[in-house]
Amino acid sequence: MRVIVGIDESDESLYALQWTVNNLFNGLINSAAGGERNLLTLVHVHQPSKHYGVGPSAFPAGPGVAAYPSTALVDSVRKSQEQISARILSRALEMCDNKMKAETLILEGNPKDKLCEISEEMKVDLLIVGNRGLGRIQRAFLGSVSDYCAHYAKCPVLIVKPPKEMAG
């Protein structure tokens, strides 16, 4: 069985991973036919660098003025994003604690789109995402990754809600 868990810096996504480790890989799907090992892929999607102004990488620097960051600055931002992603996924891998075969993947783009796309590309059996518990108005303005994936992913989607004491 091939499973993807969407991971970000939120407690809710880490709770979804912990739930997956405890409930799926420690019992339900760990007894695969023929001793075949299941694969868990931890996916973190970070937003691409923002591009402002008229140029592809311009940003506002004052009234009617656009500045263009150097290539070094753009590379520095990208490297910083990759380091943050690596730290998040490293923490998530520790939770797996060699209980299952796990790999990590860092993508750039809109998390809801990328999770659906990679799930289809990798032909996964299950996509698991956490849930922040947004109300209807917050979901309308902020969007909901879990709601989007439930509607548009081509595979089954499991949305793991945190316990009430964790929900904020």
C-alpha positions as a printed NumPy array, in Angstrom:
array([[  0.   ,   0.   ,   0.   ],
       [  1.257,   3.456,  -0.87 ],
       [  0.187,   6.344,   1.394],
       [  0.944,  10.084,   1.3  ],
       [  0.627,  12.311,   4.361],
       [  0.641,  16.072,   3.772],
       [  2.946,  17.707,   6.311],
       [  3.291,  21.373,   7.216],
       [  4.401,  23.186,  10.351],
       [  1.012,  22.807,  12.042],
       [  0.286,  20.576,  15.011],
       [ -2.724,  19.266,  13.089],
       [ -0.62 ,  17.804,  10.284],
       [  1.745,  16.186,  12.783],
       [ -1.274,  14.773,  14.606],
       [ -2.501,  13.305,  11.294],
       [  0.914,  11.671,  10.822],
       [  0.912,  10.297,  14.371],
       [ -2.6  ,   8.938,  13.815],
       [ -1.41 ,   7.291,  10.595],
       [  1.598,   5.684,  12.281],
       [ -0.465,   4.457,  15.245],
       [ -3.588,   3.31 ,  13.429],
       [ -2.575,   2.298,   9.929],
       [  1.037,   1.2  ,   9.986],
       [  0.965,  -0.377,  13.44 ],
       [ -1.848,  -2.728,  12.623],
       [ -4.23 ,  -2.369,   9.746],
       [ -1.968,  -2.272,   6.708],
       [  1.293,  -3.508,   8.175],
       [  0.286,  -7.087,   7.541],
       [  0.497,  -6.806,   3.755],
       [  0.134,  -9.957,   1.722],
       [  3.405, -11.644,   0.866],
       [  5.394,  -9.594,   3.387],
       [  5.474,  -6.635,   1.013],
       [  6.51 ,  -3.484,   2.819],
       [  4.179,  -0.521,   2.664],
       [  5.465,   2.903,   1.677],
       [  4.653,   6.135,   3.464],
       [  5.563,   9.361,   1.668],
       [  5.7  ,  12.552,   3.712],
       [  5.053,  15.538,   1.45 ],
       [  5.721,  19.167,   2.345],
       [  4.672,  21.867,  -0.099],
       [  6.016,  25.379,   0.332],
       [  4.682,  28.426,  -1.433],
       [  6.811,  29.785,  -4.277],
       [  8.598,  33.073,  -3.695],
       [  6.299,  36.035,  -4.189],
       [  6.79 ,  38.137,  -7.308],
       [  5.603,  41.724,  -7.106],
       [  5.386,  44.674,  -9.444],
       [  5.864,  44.744, -13.189],
       [  8.903,  42.528, -13.56 ],
       [  8.94 ,  38.805, -12.912],
       [ 10.919,  39.29 ,  -9.732],
       [ 10.304,  42.937,  -8.884],
       [  8.965,  44.124,  -5.549],
       [  7.623,  47.53 ,  -4.462],
       [ 10.337,  49.786,  -3.067],
       [  8.374,  53.014,  -2.66 ],
       [  5.842,  55.117,  -4.551],
       [  6.234,  54.347,  -8.237],
       [  9.535,  52.518,  -7.73 ],
       [ 10.191,  48.839,  -8.29 ],
       [ 13.38 ,  47.161,  -7.177],
       [ 14.751,  43.926,  -8.531],
       [ 16.321,  41.569,  -6.036],
       [ 19.652,  40.066,  -6.933],
       [ 19.961,  36.471,  -7.982],
       [ 21.818,  35.869,  -4.729],
       [ 18.81 ,  37.112,  -2.726],
       [ 16.398,  34.91 ,  -4.679],
       [ 18.718,  31.917,  -4.204],
       [ 19.01 ,  32.721,  -0.5  ],
       [ 15.224,  32.78 ,  -0.075],
       [ 14.862,  29.506,  -1.965],
       [ 17.613,  27.878,   0.13 ],
       [ 15.947,  29.104,   3.323],
       [ 12.599,  27.637,   2.233],
       [ 14.26 ,  24.302,   1.481],
       [ 15.954,  24.269,   4.902],
       [ 12.65 ,  24.963,   6.656],
       [ 10.977,  22.197,   4.634],
       [ 13.81 ,  19.797,   5.478],
       [ 13.473,  20.567,   9.217],
       [  9.716,  19.984,   9.12 ],
       [ 10.139,  16.667,   7.31 ],
       [ 13.005,  15.601,   9.565],
       [ 10.758,  16.061,  12.591],
       [  8.043,  14.075,  10.83 ],
       [ 10.453,  11.248,   9.938],
       [ 11.43 ,  10.935,  13.609],
       [  7.774,  10.209,  14.366],
       [  7.894,   7.251,  11.985],
       [ 10.74 ,   5.811,  14.098],
       [ 11.677,   3.022,  11.647],
       [  8.217,   1.496,  12.071],
       [  7.647,   1.608,   8.322],
       [  9.373,   2.433,   5.089],
       [  9.11 ,   6.213,   4.75 ],
       [ 10.386,   8.769,   2.267],
       [ 10.096,  12.533,   2.038],
       [  9.269,  14.869,  -0.787],
       [  9.468,  18.676,  -0.962],
       [  7.374,  20.454,  -3.578],
       [  6.849,  24.097,  -4.464],
       [  3.431,  25.527,  -5.272],
       [ -0.069,  25.652,  -3.88 ],
       [ -0.339,  22.853,  -1.286],
       [ -3.842,  21.749,  -2.226],
       [ -3.037,  21.522,  -5.932],
       [  0.34 ,  19.853,  -5.437],
       [ -0.985,  17.22 ,  -3.018],
       [ -3.663,  16.218,  -5.52 ],
       [ -1.187,  16.206,  -8.419],
       [  1.494,  14.154,  -6.666],
       [ -1.097,  11.687,  -5.391],
       [ -2.198,  11.052,  -8.949],
       [  1.358,  10.929, -10.36 ],
       [  2.506,   8.44 ,  -7.726],
       [ -0.707,   6.408,  -7.994],
       [ -1.139,   6.346,  -4.226],
       [ -3.769,   4.28 ,  -2.477],
       [ -4.562,   6.89 ,   0.182],
       [ -3.911,  10.598,   0.773],
       [ -4.012,  11.674,   4.418],
       [ -4.27 ,  15.307,   5.505],
       [ -4.836,  17.038,   8.811],
       [ -7.665,  19.418,   9.552],
       [ -7.329,  22.801,  11.259],
       [-11.024,  23.022,  12.036],
       [-11.7  ,  26.248,  10.161],
       [-15.224,  27.588,  10.267],
       [-17.196,  28.219,   7.082],
       [-16.156,  31.865,   6.79 ],
       [-12.466,  31.131,   7.394],
       [-12.589,  28.303,   4.837],
       [-14.157,  30.663,   2.298],
       [-11.383,  33.25 ,   2.711],
       [ -8.365,  31.078,   3.507],
       [ -9.307,  27.959,   1.619],
       [ -9.047,  24.504,   3.049],
       [ -6.445,  22.057,   1.821],
       [ -8.346,  19.101,   3.273],
       [-11.652,  20.195,   1.728],
       [-10.042,  20.746,  -1.68 ],
       [ -8.266,  17.382,  -1.608],
       [-11.461,  15.597,  -0.584],
       [-13.186,  16.997,  -3.674],
       [-10.425,  16.882,  -6.292],
       [ -7.931,  14.114,  -5.459],
       [ -8.217,  11.052,  -7.704],
       [ -7.585,   8.689,  -4.78 ],
       [ -9.327,   8.138,  -1.446],
       [ -8.656,  10.941,   1.046],
       [ -8.617,  10.551,   4.812],
       [ -9.022,  13.778,   6.787],
       [ -7.774,  13.395,  10.351],
       [ -9.383,  15.813,  12.773],
       [ -7.496,  16.656,  15.943],
       [ -9.039,  15.888,  19.349],
       [-11.247,  18.633,  20.786],
       [ -8.664,  19.694,  23.363],
       [ -6.161,  20.31 ,  20.556],
       [ -8.589,  22.16 ,  18.267],
       [ -8.202,  25.895,  18.662]])
